Amino acid sequence: MKILVTGAAGFIGSRVANFYAGKGYDVVAIDNLSRDKLLGKEIRNKYFNWNYLKTLKNVTAIEGDVRDIETAKSACSGCDYVLHAAAQTAVTTSIKDPATDFYSNAVGTFNVLEASRLKDVKKFLYCSTNKVYGNNVNNVGIIESEKRYEFEDEFKHGIPEDFSIDICEHTPYGSSKLAGDIYCQDYGHLYGISTGVFRMSCIYGTHQFGLEDQGWVAWFAIANILNRPITIYGDGKQVRDVLYIQDLINLYDKFIGSNIKHGVFNAGGGPNNTLSLLELLDILHDITGKKAEFSKSDWRPSDQKVYISDIRKAKKNLGWEPKVSPKDGLKSLVEFVKKNREIF
């Protein structure tokens, strides 16, 4: 079997490529190595995951940009499966530079999807986002307690896949990812390619180099260990469901091994694996013995006070559910950061 992984130098892409290389697949890993440019930040460790993948004998690493359709077609050639993780991933960056966000996310996704169709790829997996639901999530009733917000009982299972995406703010990032999301759905219906759309909540784990603008769980862990300043935007009671990277990969693998022709699935920890920002700091204090100092700033555009994925569809259709608790996942992440302190 042969799989193409786009965005393979990134956190999710690199872990997926590593997983399928371990299963004996031929892995084509492609990335344009532009994370630092997209985020406008100096990133010392941007080659860490990329260099690791190049040590694996059944991985072919290609530095290339899927915004070019010919590059996308070449990369897809002969592949059975495609996992499309290449993207501009920060909401803040999309607001500052919406054009780059659009070409990276909407055009890049279309190119890889069209190339997959032309090259007879069997299954196409798309890394979508909970941001496709937009500001409508903030219209759900919430309950406030000392350190968190929670949904009212009507949404006790979280936001389902058929939740309205209409007539609301999305930010450029949410809009560009939604464009790819919908294209994947239509390609599955129109052209016979099996498409899986995975609307991801907060994914975290080892090999994640979180920054303030992207990858908040890892960023808080890194900042706690290395005594870096933390800014909380809003009041810190914002709640997200968090999903450990291996649980996400297991979900992808369940879809690849299934007979499902096309589907949209929320990919998050669900209501049993949630954290507020303040609660995350408390857990990190328990694990590391260090109490993080933080300052507060204004809420950021379109920040959802609560987002929790309703993951019952993935459980029912794919027999999948998260296995790693937030505390256990954070222990692994903290151990990774401590072991590789010099690259952070």
SULGI-V392511 format. One record per backbone hydrogen bond with DSSP energy under -1.0 kcal/mol. NH is the residue of the N-H (numbers start at 1). CO is the residue of the C=O. If there is no record, write none. Layout:
<<NH;CO> <NH;CO>>
This chain:
<<3;26> <4;81> <5;28> <6;83> <7;30> <8;30> <10;7> <14;10> <15;11> <16;12> <17;13> <18;14> <19;15> <20;16> <21;17> <22;18> <24;21> <25;20> <26;1> <27;58> <28;3> <29;60> <30;5> <31;62> <38;34> <39;35> <40;36> <41;36> <46;43> <48;45> <51;47> <52;48> <53;49> <54;50> <55;52> <56;53> <59;56> <60;27> <62;29> <64;31> <68;65> <72;68> <73;69> <74;70> <75;71> <76;72> <77;73> <79;76> <80;2> <81;2> <82;123> <83;4> <84;125> <94;90> <95;91> <96;92> <97;93> <101;97> <102;98> <103;99> <104;100> <105;101> <106;102> <107;102> <108;103> <109;105> <110;106> <111;107> <112;108> <113;109> <114;110> <115;111> <116;112> <117;113> <118;114> <119;115> <120;117> <121;116> <122;80> <123;80> <124;194> <125;82> <126;196> <127;84> <128;126> <128;198> <130;200> <132;129> <133;130> <134;131> <135;169> <137;134> <138;135> <139;136> <140;137> <143;150> <145;148> <149;237> <150;143> <152;141> <155;152> <156;153> <158;155> <159;308> <163;160> <175;171> <176;172> <177;173> <178;174> <179;175> <180;176> <181;177> <182;178> <183;179> <184;180> <185;181> <186;182> <187;183> <188;184> <189;185> <190;186> <191;187> <194;122> <195;261> <196;124> <197;263> <198;126> <199;265> <200;128> <200;198> <201;267> <202;241> <204;243> <211;214> <214;211> <219;215> <220;216> <221;217> <222;218> <223;219> <224;220> <225;221> <226;222> <228;223> <232;295> <234;297> <239;305> <240;275> <242;273> <243;202> <245;204> <248;244> <249;245> <250;246> <251;247> <252;248> <253;249> <254;250> <255;251> <256;252> <257;253> <258;255> <263;195> <265;197> <267;199> <273;270> <275;240> <277;238> <278;236> <280;276> <281;277> <282;278> <283;279> <284;280> <285;281> <286;282> <287;283> <288;284> <289;285> <295;230> <297;232> <303;300> <307;239> <310;159> <315;311> <316;312> <317;313> <318;314> <320;314> <329;325> <330;326> <331;327> <332;328> <333;329> <334;330> <335;331> <336;332> <337;333> <338;334> <339;335> <340;336> <341;338> <343;340> <344;341>>
